[in-house]
Amino acid sequence: MNEKVDDWFKHLAEPQRRRLTELQTPILGMDTRFVEEIEWAQPCYSINGLVCYLQNAKKHVTIGFQ
């Protein structure tokens, strides 16, 4: 896990924090090669290039794929 990403999650309001954490856990569990970092002010997950990202919004959350 990445300290900057952990900090990003700590500042989220509920229920977005819970929902995004529920997405983060399986992403990191899928492949140990995933690099987790903050890019474009959101958590991004890459293996030799961007694979997906998590995004917070007021009333929803988004998982985007490259």
C-alpha positions, 0 to 999 in steps of 0.5 A: 500500500502507498502512504499517499493513497492511504491518506487520500482514503482517510479524507473521504466521507462515508459512504464513498470511503467504504465503497472505494475501499471495497474496490481497492481491496480486490484490485490489489489482491488480483496481482502483486505487480500492481503499483498503487499511486496518486495520479491526477488527484486519485488512486491509480493502479498500473502494471507496465502502464495504467490499468485502472483508477478510482474516482470519488464524487459527491454522490457516487464513485467510479472505477475507470479502466484504461 
